[in-house]
Amino acid sequence: MSYKTKTLPKVSLADLPDLITIREVASLLRVSSLTIKRWGKKGKLPAIRINSRGDRRYKKSVVLKLLGEVTEE
């Protein structure tokens, strides 16, 4: 039996805008999108809700802090 696994596109920090999607954050942190949503609910990674659907976006600076990289704002 063979299993198909989803491969996430490789994301470069330099190419990312200031607000990034769940999928991009998950790819950077090498976790699932569901984990990112859970971290948001726990306050570990706060989300910004956009549009009427409530799509989540994350500040690039917050994600970099979670990665342990120093950023200047």
N, C-alpha and C positions, 0 to 999 in steps of 0.2 A: 504494500500500500504506500503510495507516495503522498506527501502532504505539500500543499502549496503554501508558501509563506509570503506575506506582503513585504516587499522591500521598500523602505522609505527613501525618497530622494535625498542625496547628500546636500546638506545646507552649509553654506559658508557664512561666517559671522559678518564679514565685510559686505556681503551682498544683501543683507537683511535690512528692511526698513525699521523705524523706531518701534512700531507696533507689529508683532508677529503672531501668526496663527498657532492653534493647538498643534497641528501637524508639524510645523516647523520647530516648535519648542520640543516636542516629543523626539524629533529626529536629532536635535542638538544634544539632548540629555540622554538619549538612547533608552527611553522608556515608552510605554504605550500612551495613547491619547487619553485613555481612561485614567491613568495615573496622574496626568496633568490636571484633569478635571477634579480628581480627589484632592490633590494638593491645593487647588483653588478653594475648595470647600473648607479645608482645614486652615487656610490663611497662609500656607507656606509659599504659595505663588499666586498673588492676587490677580484677578482678571479684570479687564475693562470690557463692559458689555457694549456692543455697537448694534445699530439698526433695530428694527422692530422684532426681528427673530431672536435677538439676544445673543448673537454670535460673540464668542470670546476672543479677545486679543490680549497679548501680554507685552509689557514694556521690555524692550531689549535690555535695558540697564538692569532690570530686576533679574532677568534670566542670567545675565553675565555674573551678577552677584552670587546667584545660586551655584553657578559653575566655579566660583571662587576667583574670577578674573576681576581685576581692579579697573574701574572706569571713572572717567572725569565727566561730571555733568555741568 
